[in-house]
Amino acid sequence: VAKDLALQLAVLRDRGARILDRGRTRYFALHANSGHLVTAERLDREQLCEGMQRCVLRCEVIVEGEM
């Protein structure tokens, strides 16, 4: 995320960057030391996308302040 947004890691930490997942379950997290988007827990495709051929999980990255 840091690389894709051309931001320093300190900017992500200082501006309170966060991941918004749909629903109640938090599937993704932002690794503070690397700026990588990581899974927050093990994902079970059969449970999440039962009966669907294509499985897509969407999330938003929010960075507070001006960029």
Distance bins in CASP14 RR format, pairs under 12 A and 6 or more apart:
PFRMAT RR
TARGET T0000
AUTHOR 0000-0000-0000
RMODE 2
METHOD distances of the structure
MODEL  1
1 7 1 0 0 1 0 0 0 0 0 0 0
1 8 0 0 0 0 0 1 0 0 0 0 0
1 9 0 0 0 0 1 0 0 0 0 0 0
1 11 0 0 0 0 0 1 0 0 0 0 0
1 12 1 0 0 1 0 0 0 0 0 0 0
1 13 0 0 0 0 0 1 0 0 0 0 0
1 17 1 0 0 1 0 0 0 0 0 0 0
1 18 0 0 0 0 0 1 0 0 0 0 0
1 19 0 0 0 0 1 0 0 0 0 0 0
1 28 0 0 0 0 1 0 0 0 0 0 0
1 29 0 0 0 0 0 1 0 0 0 0 0
1 30 1 0 0 1 0 0 0 0 0 0 0
1 31 0 0 0 0 1 0 0 0 0 0 0
1 32 0 0 0 0 0 1 0 0 0 0 0
1 34 0 0 0 0 1 0 0 0 0 0 0
1 35 1 0 1 0 0 0 0 0 0 0 0
1 36 1 0 0 1 0 0 0 0 0 0 0
1 37 1 0 1 0 0 0 0 0 0 0 0
1 38 0 0 0 0 1 0 0 0 0 0 0
1 59 0 0 0 0 0 1 0 0 0 0 0
1 60 0 0 0 0 0 1 0 0 0 0 0
1 61 1 0 1 0 0 0 0 0 0 0 0
1 62 0 0 0 0 0 1 0 0 0 0 0
1 63 0 0 0 0 1 0 0 0 0 0 0
2 8 1 0 0 1 0 0 0 0 0 0 0
2 9 1 0 1 0 0 0 0 0 0 0 0
2 10 0 0 0 0 1 0 0 0 0 0 0
2 11 1 0 0 1 0 0 0 0 0 0 0
2 12 1 0 1 0 0 0 0 0 0 0 0
2 13 0 0 0 0 1 0 0 0 0 0 0
2 15 0 0 0 0 0 1 0 0 0 0 0
2 17 0 0 0 0 1 0 0 0 0 0 0
2 30 0 0 0 0 1 0 0 0 0 0 0
2 31 0 0 0 0 1 0 0 0 0 0 0
2 32 0 0 0 0 0 1 0 0 0 0 0
2 33 0 0 0 0 0 1 0 0 0 0 0
2 34 1 0 0 1 0 0 0 0 0 0 0
2 35 1 0 1 0 0 0 0 0 0 0 0
2 36 1 0 0 1 0 0 0 0 0 0 0
2 37 0 0 0 0 1 0 0 0 0 0 0
2 61 0 0 0 0 0 1 0 0 0 0 0
2 63 0 0 0 0 1 0 0 0 0 0 0
3 9 0 0 0 0 1 0 0 0 0 0 0
3 12 0 0 0 0 0 1 0 0 0 0 0
3 34 0 0 0 0 1 0 0 0 0 0 0
3 35 1 0 0 1 0 0 0 0 0 0 0
3 36 0 0 0 0 1 0 0 0 0 0 0
3 37 0 0 0 0 0 1 0 0 0 0 0
4 12 0 0 0 0 0 1 0 0 0 0 0
4 30 0 0 0 0 0 1 0 0 0 0 0
4 35 0 0 0 0 1 0 0 0 0 0 0
4 36 0 0 0 0 0 1 0 0 0 0 0
4 37 0 0 0 0 1 0 0 0 0 0 0
4 61 0 0 0 0 1 0 0 0 0 0 0
4 63 0 0 0 0 0 1 0 0 0 0 0
5 11 0 0 0 0 1 0 0 0 0 0 0
5 12 0 0 0 0 1 0 0 0 0 0 0
5 15 0 0 0 0 0 1 0 0 0 0 0
5 17 0 0 0 0 1 0 0 0 0 0 0
5 30 0 0 0 0 0 1 0 0 0 0 0
5 35 0 0 0 0 1 0 0 0 0 0 0
5 37 0 0 0 0 0 1 0 0 0 0 0
5 61 1 0 0 1 0 0 0 0 0 0 0
5 62 0 0 0 0 0 1 0 0 0 0 0
5 63 1 0 0 1 0 0 0 0 0 0 0
5 67 1 0 0 1 0 0 0 0 0 0 0
6 12 0 0 0 0 0 1 0 0 0 0 0
6 63 0 0 0 0 0 1 0 0 0 0 0
6 67 0 0 0 0 1 0 0 0 0 0 0
7 13 0 0 0 0 0 1 0 0 0 0 0
7 14 0 0 0 0 0 1 0 0 0 0 0
7 15 0 0 0 0 1 0 0 0 0 0 0
7 16 0 0 0 0 0 1 0 0 0 0 0
7 17 0 0 0 0 1 0 0 0 0 0 0
7 30 0 0 0 0 0 1 0 0 0 0 0
7 35 0 0 0 0 1 0 0 0 0 0 0
7 61 0 0 0 0 0 1 0 0 0 0 0
7 63 1 0 0 1 0 0 0 0 0 0 0
7 65 0 0 0 0 0 1 0 0 0 0 0
7 66 0 0 0 0 0 1 0 0 0 0 0
7 67 1 0 0 1 0 0 0 0 0 0 0
8 14 0 0 0 0 1 0 0 0 0 0 0
8 15 0 0 0 0 0 1 0 0 0 0 0
8 17 0 0 0 0 0 1 0 0 0 0 0
8 35 0 0 0 0 1 0 0 0 0 0 0
8 63 0 0 0 0 0 1 0 0 0 0 0
8 67 0 0 0 0 0 1 0 0 0 0 0
9 15 0 0 0 0 0 1 0 0 0 0 0
9 16 0 0 0 0 0 1 0 0 0 0 0
9 17 0 0 0 0 1 0 0 0 0 0 0
9 30 0 0 0 0 0 1 0 0 0 0 0
9 31 0 0 0 0 1 0 0 0 0 0 0
9 32 1 0 0 1 0 0 0 0 0 0 0
9 33 1 0 0 1 0 0 0 0 0 0 0
9 34 1 0 0 1 0 0 0 0 0 0 0
9 35 1 0 1 0 0 0 0 0 0 0 0
9 36 0 0 0 0 0 1 0 0 0 0 0
10 16 0 0 0 0 0 1 0 0 0 0 0
10 17 0 0 0 0 0 1 0 0 0 0 0
10 32 0 0 0 0 0 1 0 0 0 0 0
10 33 0 0 0 0 0 1 0 0 0 0 0
10 35 0 0 0 0 0 1 0 0 0 0 0
11 17 0 0 0 0 1 0 0 0 0 0 0
11 32 0 0 0 0 0 1 0 0 0 0 0
11 35 0 0 0 0 0 1 0 0 0 0 0
11 63 1 0 0 1 0 0 0 0 0 0 0
11 64 0 0 0 0 0 1 0 0 0 0 0
11 65 0 0 0 0 1 0 0 0 0 0 0
11 66 0 0 0 0 0 1 0 0 0 0 0
11 67 0 0 0 0 1 0 0 0 0 0 0
12 18 0 0 0 0 1 0 0 0 0 0 0
12 19 0 0 0 0 0 1 0 0 0 0 0
12 30 1 0 0 1 0 0 0 0 0 0 0
12 31 0 0 0 0 1 0 0 0 0 0 0
12 32 1 0 0 1 0 0 0 0 0 0 0
12 33 0 0 0 0 0 1 0 0 0 0 0
12 34 0 0 0 0 0 1 0 0 0 0 0
12 35 1 0 1 0 0 0 0 0 0 0 0
12 36 0 0 0 0 0 1 0 0 0 0 0
12 37 0 0 0 0 0 1 0 0 0 0 0
12 61 0 0 0 0 1 0 0 0 0 0 0
12 62 0 0 0 0 0 1 0 0 0 0 0
12 63 1 0 0 1 0 0 0 0 0 0 0
12 64 0 0 0 0 0 1 0 0 0 0 0
12 65 0 0 0 0 0 1 0 0 0 0 0
12 67 0 0 0 0 0 1 0 0 0 0 0
13 30 0 0 0 0 1 0 0 0 0 0 0
13 31 0 0 0 0 0 1 0 0 0 0 0
13 32 1 0 1 0 0 0 0 0 0 0 0
13 33 0 0 0 0 1 0 0 0 0 0 0
13 34 0 0 0 0 0 1 0 0 0 0 0
13 35 0 0 0 0 1 0 0 0 0 0 0
13 63 0 0 0 0 0 1 0 0 0 0 0
13 64 0 0 0 0 0 1 0 0 0 0 0
14 32 0 0 0 0 0 1 0 0 0 0 0
14 63 0 0 0 0 1 0 0 0 0 0 0
14 64 0 0 0 0 1 0 0 0 0 0 0
14 65 0 0 0 0 1 0 0 0 0 0 0
15 30 0 0 0 0 0 1 0 0 0 0 0
15 61 0 0 0 0 0 1 0 0 0 0 0
15 62 0 0 0 0 1 0 0 0 0 0 0
15 63 1 0 1 0 0 0 0 0 0 0 0
15 64 1 0 1 0 0 0 0 0 0 0 0
15 65 1 0 1 0 0 0 0 0 0 0 0
15 66 0 0 0 0 1 0 0 0 0 0 0
15 67 0 0 0 0 1 0 0 0 0 0 0
16 30 0 0 0 0 1 0 0 0 0 0 0
16 32 0 0 0 0 1 0 0 0 0 0 0
16 61 0 0 0 0 0 1 0 0 0 0 0
16 62 0 0 0 0 1 0 0 0 0 0 0
16 63 1 0 0 1 0 0 0 0 0 0 0
16 64 1 0 1 0 0 0 0 0 0 0 0
16 65 0 0 0 0 1 0 0 0 0 0 0
17 29 0 0 0 0 0 1 0 0 0 0 0
17 30 1 0 1 0 0 0 0 0 0 0 0
17 31 0 0 0 0 0 1 0 0 0 0 0
17 32 0 0 0 0 1 0 0 0 0 0 0
17 35 0 0 0 0 1 0 0 0 0 0 0
17 36 0 0 0 0 0 1 0 0 0 0 0
17 37 0 0 0 0 0 1 0 0 0 0 0
17 60 0 0 0 0 0 1 0 0 0 0 0
17 61 1 0 0 1 0 0 0 0 0 0 0
17 62 1 0 0 1 0 0 0 0 0 0 0
17 63 1 0 1 0 0 0 0 0 0 0 0
17 64 1 0 0 1 0 0 0 0 0 0 0
17 65 0 0 0 0 0 1 0 0 0 0 0
17 67 0 0 0 0 0 1 0 0 0 0 0
18 26 0 0 0 0 0 1 0 0 0 0 0
18 28 0 0 0 0 0 1 0 0 0 0 0
18 29 0 0 0 0 1 0 0 0 0 0 0
18 30 1 0 0 1 0 0 0 0 0 0 0
18 32 0 0 0 0 0 1 0 0 0 0 0
18 37 0 0 0 0 0 1 0 0 0 0 0
18 40 0 0 0 0 0 1 0 0 0 0 0
18 59 0 0 0 0 0 1 0 0 0 0 0
18 60 0 0 0 0 1 0 0 0 0 0 0
18 61 1 0 0 1 0 0 0 0 0 0 0
18 62 1 0 1 0 0 0 0 0 0 0 0
18 63 0 0 0 0 1 0 0 0 0 0 0
18 64 0 0 0 0 1 0 0 0 0 0 0
19 26 1 0 0 1 0 0 0 0 0 0 0
19 27 0 0 0 0 1 0 0 0 0 0 0
19 28 1 0 1 0 0 0 0 0 0 0 0
19 29 1 0 0 1 0 0 0 0 0 0 0
19 30 1 0 1 0 0 0 0 0 0 0 0
19 31 0 0 0 0 0 1 0 0 0 0 0
19 32 0 0 0 0 0 1 0 0 0 0 0
19 35 0 0 0 0 0 1 0 0 0 0 0
19 36 0 0 0 0 0 1 0 0 0 0 0
19 37 1 0 0 1 0 0 0 0 0 0 0
19 38 0 0 0 0 1 0 0 0 0 0 0
19 39 0 0 0 0 0 1 0 0 0 0 0
19 40 0 0 0 0 1 0 0 0 0 0 0
19 57 0 0 0 0 0 1 0 0 0 0 0
19 58 0 0 0 0 0 1 0 0 0 0 0
19 59 1 0 1 0 0 0 0 0 0 0 0
19 60 1 0 0 1 0 0 0 0 0 0 0
19 61 1 0 1 0 0 0 0 0 0 0 0
19 62 1 0 0 1 0 0 0 0 0 0 0
19 63 0 0 0 0 0 1 0 0 0 0 0
20 26 0 0 0 0 1 0 0 0 0 0 0
20 27 0 0 0 0 0 1 0 0 0 0 0
20 28 0 0 0 0 1 0 0 0 0 0 0
20 29 0 0 0 0 0 1 0 0 0 0 0
20 30 0 0 0 0 0 1 0 0 0 0 0
20 58 0 0 0 0 1 0 0 0 0 0 0
20 59 1 0 0 1 0 0 0 0 0 0 0
20 60 1 0 1 0 0 0 0 0 0 0 0
20 61 1 0 0 1 0 0 0 0 0 0 0
20 62 1 0 0 1 0 0 0 0 0 0 0
20 63 0 0 0 0 0 1 0 0 0 0 0
21 27 1 0 1 0 0 0 0 0 0 0 0
21 28 1 0 0 1 0 0 0 0 0 0 0
21 29 0 0 0 0 1 0 0 0 0 0 0
21 30 0 0 0 0 0 1 0 0 0 0 0
21 37 0 0 0 0 0 1 0 0 0 0 0
21 39 0 0 0 0 0 1 0 0 0 0 0
21 40 0 0 0 0 1 0 0 0 0 0 0
21 41 0 0 0 0 0 1 0 0 0 0 0
21 43 0 0 0 0 0 1 0 0 0 0 0
21 48 0 0 0 0 0 1 0 0 0 0 0
21 57 1 0 0 1 0 0 0 0 0 0 0
21 58 0 0 0 0 1 0 0 0 0 0 0
21 59 1 0 1 0 0 0 0 0 0 0 0
21 60 0 0 0 0 1 0 0 0 0 0 0
21 61 0 0 0 0 0 1 0 0 0 0 0
21 62 0 0 0 0 0 1 0 0 0 0 0
22 28 0 0 0 0 0 1 0 0 0 0 0
22 48 0 0 0 0 0 1 0 0 0 0 0
22 56 0 0 0 0 0 1 0 0 0 0 0
22 57 0 0 0 0 1 0 0 0 0 0 0
22 58 1 0 0 1 0 0 0 0 0 0 0
22 59 1 0 0 1 0 0 0 0 0 0 0
22 60 0 0 0 0 1 0 0 0 0 0 0
23 48 0 0 0 0 0 1 0 0 0 0 0
23 57 0 0 0 0 0 1 0 0 0 0 0
23 58 0 0 0 0 0 1 0 0 0 0 0
23 59 0 0 0 0 0 1 0 0 0 0 0
25 39 0 0 0 0 0 1 0 0 0 0 0
25 40 0 0 0 0 1 0 0 0 0 0 0
25 41 0 0 0 0 1 0 0 0 0 0 0
25 42 0 0 0 0 0 1 0 0 0 0 0
25 43 0 0 0 0 1 0 0 0 0 0 0
25 44 0 0 0 0 0 1 0 0 0 0 0
25 47 0 0 0 0 0 1 0 0 0 0 0
25 48 0 0 0 0 1 0 0 0 0 0 0
25 57 0 0 0 0 1 0 0 0 0 0 0
25 59 0 0 0 0 0 1 0 0 0 0 0
26 38 0 0 0 0 0 1 0 0 0 0 0
26 39 0 0 0 0 1 0 0 0 0 0 0
26 40 1 0 1 0 0 0 0 0 0 0 0
26 41 1 0 0 1 0 0 0 0 0 0 0
26 43 0 0 0 0 0 1 0 0 0 0 0
26 57 0 0 0 0 0 1 0 0 0 0 0
26 59 0 0 0 0 1 0 0 0 0 0 0
27 37 0 0 0 0 0 1 0 0 0 0 0
27 38 0 0 0 0 0 1 0 0 0 0 0
27 39 1 0 0 1 0 0 0 0 0 0 0
27 40 1 0 1 0 0 0 0 0 0 0 0
27 41 1 0 0 1 0 0 0 0 0 0 0
27 42 0 0 0 0 0 1 0 0 0 0 0
27 43 1 0 0 1 0 0 0 0 0 0 0
27 44 0 0 0 0 0 1 0 0 0 0 0
27 45 0 0 0 0 0 1 0 0 0 0 0
27 47 0 0 0 0 0 1 0 0 0 0 0
27 48 0 0 0 0 1 0 0 0 0 0 0
27 55 0 0 0 0 0 1 0 0 0 0 0
27 56 0 0 0 0 0 1 0 0 0 0 0
27 57 1 0 1 0 0 0 0 0 0 0 0
27 58 0 0 0 0 1 0 0 0 0 0 0
27 59 1 0 0 1 0 0 0 0 0 0 0
28 36 0 0 0 0 0 1 0 0 0 0 0
28 37 1 0 1 0 0 0 0 0 0 0 0
28 38 1 0 0 1 0 0 0 0 0 0 0
28 39 1 0 0 1 0 0 0 0 0 0 0
28 40 1 0 1 0 0 0 0 0 0 0 0
28 41 0 0 0 0 1 0 0 0 0 0 0
28 43 0 0 0 0 1 0 0 0 0 0 0
28 57 1 0 0 1 0 0 0 0 0 0 0
28 58 0 0 0 0 1 0 0 0 0 0 0
28 59 1 0 1 0 0 0 0 0 0 0 0
28 60 0 0 0 0 1 0 0 0 0 0 0
28 61 0 0 0 0 1 0 0 0 0 0 0
29 35 0 0 0 0 0 1 0 0 0 0 0
29 36 0 0 0 0 1 0 0 0 0 0 0
29 37 1 0 0 1 0 0 0 0 0 0 0
29 38 1 0 1 0 0 0 0 0 0 0 0
29 39 1 0 0 1 0 0 0 0 0 0 0
29 40 1 0 1 0 0 0 0 0 0 0 0
29 41 0 0 0 0 1 0 0 0 0 0 0
29 59 0 0 0 0 1 0 0 0 0 0 0
29 61 0 0 0 0 0 1 0 0 0 0 0
30 36 1 0 0 1 0 0 0 0 0 0 0
30 37 1 0 0 1 0 0 0 0 0 0 0
30 38 1 0 0 1 0 0 0 0 0 0 0
30 39 0 0 0 0 0 1 0 0 0 0 0
30 40 0 0 0 0 1 0 0 0 0 0 0
30 59 0 0 0 0 0 1 0 0 0 0 0
30 60 0 0 0 0 0 1 0 0 0 0 0
30 61 1 0 0 1 0 0 0 0 0 0 0
30 62 0 0 0 0 1 0 0 0 0 0 0
30 63 0 0 0 0 1 0 0 0 0 0 0
31 37 1 0 0 1 0 0 0 0 0 0 0
31 38 1 0 1 0 0 0 0 0 0 0 0
31 39 0 0 0 0 0 1 0 0 0 0 0
31 40 0 0 0 0 0 1 0 0 0 0 0
32 38 0 0 0 0 0 1 0 0 0 0 0
35 61 0 0 0 0 0 1 0 0 0 0 0
35 63 0 0 0 0 0 1 0 0 0 0 0
36 61 0 0 0 0 0 1 0 0 0 0 0
37 57 0 0 0 0 0 1 0 0 0 0 0
37 59 0 0 0 0 1 0 0 0 0 0 0
37 60 0 0 0 0 0 1 0 0 0 0 0
37 61 1 0 0 1 0 0 0 0 0 0 0
38 59 0 0 0 0 0 1 0 0 0 0 0
39 45 0 0 0 0 0 1 0 0 0 0 0
39 48 0 0 0 0 0 1 0 0 0 0 0
39 57 0 0 0 0 1 0 0 0 0 0 0
39 59 0 0 0 0 0 1 0 0 0 0 0
40 57 0 0 0 0 0 1 0 0 0 0 0
40 59 0 0 0 0 0 1 0 0 0 0 0
41 47 0 0 0 0 0 1 0 0 0 0 0
41 48 0 0 0 0 0 1 0 0 0 0 0
42 48 0 0 0 0 0 1 0 0 0 0 0
43 49 0 0 0 0 1 0 0 0 0 0 0
43 55 0 0 0 0 1 0 0 0 0 0 0
43 57 1 0 0 1 0 0 0 0 0 0 0
44 50 0 0 0 0 1 0 0 0 0 0 0
44 55 0 0 0 0 0 1 0 0 0 0 0
44 57 0 0 0 0 0 1 0 0 0 0 0
45 51 0 0 0 0 0 1 0 0 0 0 0
45 52 0 0 0 0 1 0 0 0 0 0 0
45 53 0 0 0 0 0 1 0 0 0 0 0
45 54 0 0 0 0 0 1 0 0 0 0 0
45 55 1 0 1 0 0 0 0 0 0 0 0
45 56 0 0 0 0 0 1 0 0 0 0 0
45 57 0 0 0 0 1 0 0 0 0 0 0
46 52 0 0 0 0 0 1 0 0 0 0 0
46 55 0 0 0 0 1 0 0 0 0 0 0
47 55 0 0 0 0 0 1 0 0 0 0 0
47 57 0 0 0 0 0 1 0 0 0 0 0
48 54 0 0 0 0 0 1 0 0 0 0 0
48 55 1 0 0 1 0 0 0 0 0 0 0
48 56 0 0 0 0 1 0 0 0 0 0 0
48 57 1 0 0 1 0 0 0 0 0 0 0
48 58 0 0 0 0 0 1 0 0 0 0 0
49 55 1 1 0 0 0 0 0 0 0 0 0
49 56 0 0 0 0 1 0 0 0 0 0 0
49 57 0 0 0 0 1 0 0 0 0 0 0
61 67 0 0 0 0 0 1 0 0 0 0 0
END
